[in-house]
């Protein structure tokens, strides 16, 4: 299954950006470095339960 379809079918749907769309989305965003990185928030309850 192509990546774009897998992104859209995920429980947390996402969009895959490439080319001009990706450049426009990232324009002006500063890079994340070790000095500026923040911890990820905890996942929602039940995310990793089977």
Backbone as CSV, one residue per row, in Angstrom:
resi,resn,N_x,N_y,N_z,CA_x,CA_y,CA_z,C_x,C_y,C_z
1,UNK,0.859,-1.172,0.000,0.000,0.000,0.000,0.904,1.234,0.000
2,UNK,0.697,2.179,-0.881,1.540,3.375,-0.931,1.501,4.144,0.389
3,UNK,2.606,4.805,0.696,2.732,5.530,1.962,1.614,6.545,2.169
4,UNK,1.200,7.236,1.133,0.144,8.244,1.277,-1.153,7.608,1.767
5,UNK,-1.472,6.415,1.307,-2.680,5.721,1.762,-2.535,5.216,3.191
6,UNK,-1.334,4.757,3.540,-1.102,4.299,4.906,-1.234,5.445,5.892
7,UNK,-0.751,6.624,5.522,-0.874,7.799,6.395,-2.343,8.150,6.610
8,UNK,-3.116,8.126,5.562,-4.528,8.498,5.639,-5.351,7.456,6.401
9,UNK,-4.928,6.196,6.390,-5.690,5.131,7.025,-5.313,4.922,8.493
10,UNK,-4.308,5.600,8.968,-3.850,5.447,10.344,-4.921,5.917,11.324
11,UNK,-4.949,5.364,12.555,-5.925,5.841,13.548,-5.821,7.351,13.803
12,UNK,-4.628,7.905,13.637,-4.448,9.359,13.714,-4.099,9.811,12.295
13,UNK,-5.106,10.041,11.435,-4.842,10.341,10.028,-3.825,11.469,9.832
14,UNK,-3.020,11.300,8.819,-1.984,12.277,8.490,-1.979,12.502,6.990
15,UNK,-1.304,13.538,6.588,-1.147,13.835,5.171,0.334,13.824,4.841
16,UNK,0.697,13.290,3.725,2.077,13.255,3.274,2.301,14.430,2.335
17,UNK,3.260,15.283,2.683,3.566,16.439,1.851,4.894,16.215,1.147
18,UNK,4.954,16.606,-0.117,6.181,16.512,-0.906,6.313,17.762,-1.749
19,UNK,7.507,17.982,-2.248,7.737,19.073,-3.185,7.381,20.444,-2.625
20,UNK,6.669,21.233,-3.419,6.316,22.612,-3.063,5.464,22.663,-1.800
21,UNK,4.531,21.713,-1.636,3.693,21.692,-0.434,4.549,21.528,0.823
22,UNK,5.537,20.657,0.776,6.424,20.448,1.913,7.268,21.689,2.173
23,UNK,7.803,22.284,1.129,8.615,23.493,1.286,7.793,24.626,1.890
24,UNK,6.570,24.796,1.442,5.696,25.847,1.987,5.379,25.575,3.454
25,UNK,5.127,24.322,3.809,4.793,23.958,5.178,5.962,24.236,6.126
26,UNK,7.176,23.908,5.693,8.354,24.036,6.549,9.013,25.413,6.480
27,UNK,8.566,26.258,5.577,9.213,27.562,5.363,9.317,28.354,6.659
28,UNK,10.528,28.746,6.990,10.762,29.592,8.149,10.798,28.866,9.481
29,UNK,10.502,27.577,9.504,10.524,26.841,10.769,11.977,26.594,11.182
30,UNK,12.309,26.928,12.421,13.694,26.676,12.848,13.919,25.183,13.070
31,UNK,15.122,24.694,12.840,15.395,23.280,13.077,15.349,22.969,14.569
32,UNK,14.958,21.762,14.903,14.980,21.308,16.296,16.367,20.740,16.568
33,UNK,16.989,21.210,17.636,18.304,20.711,18.020,18.199,20.086,19.411
34,UNK,19.259,19.449,19.855,19.256,18.884,21.201,18.996,19.970,22.243
35,UNK,19.465,21.177,21.982,19.304,22.277,22.935,17.866,22.792,22.994
36,UNK,17.086,22.621,21.922,15.723,23.169,21.888,14.638,22.096,21.930
37,UNK,15.024,20.829,21.883,14.050,19.736,21.845,13.299,19.619,23.169
38,UNK,12.038,19.236,23.078,11.202,18.986,24.247,10.800,17.518,24.256
39,UNK,10.539,16.943,25.428,10.099,15.548,25.456,8.738,15.385,24.783
40,UNK,8.511,14.228,24.205,7.203,13.928,23.616,6.182,13.747,24.725
41,UNK,4.936,14.139,24.466,3.907,13.904,25.484,3.596,12.408,25.565
42,UNK,3.044,11.972,26.695,2.694,10.546,26.786,1.583,10.206,25.791
43,UNK,1.576,8.981,25.269,0.509,8.597,24.334,-0.831,8.476,25.055
44,UNK,-1.923,8.583,24.331,-3.238,8.418,24.955,-3.372,7.026,25.570
45,UNK,-4.154,6.929,26.636,-4.384,5.649,27.275,-4.947,4.652,26.256
46,UNK,-4.455,3.425,26.323,-4.940,2.378,25.436,-4.204,2.288,24.115
47,UNK,-3.280,3.204,23.849,-2.568,3.197,22.568,-1.810,1.910,22.332
48,UNK,-1.154,1.398,23.352,-0.302,0.232,23.169,-0.875,-1.026,23.794
49,UNK,-2.145,-1.002,24.144,-2.786,-2.197,24.697,-3.351,-3.044,23.555
50,UNK,-3.306,-4.326,23.748,-3.815,-5.228,22.720,-5.169,-5.752,23.114
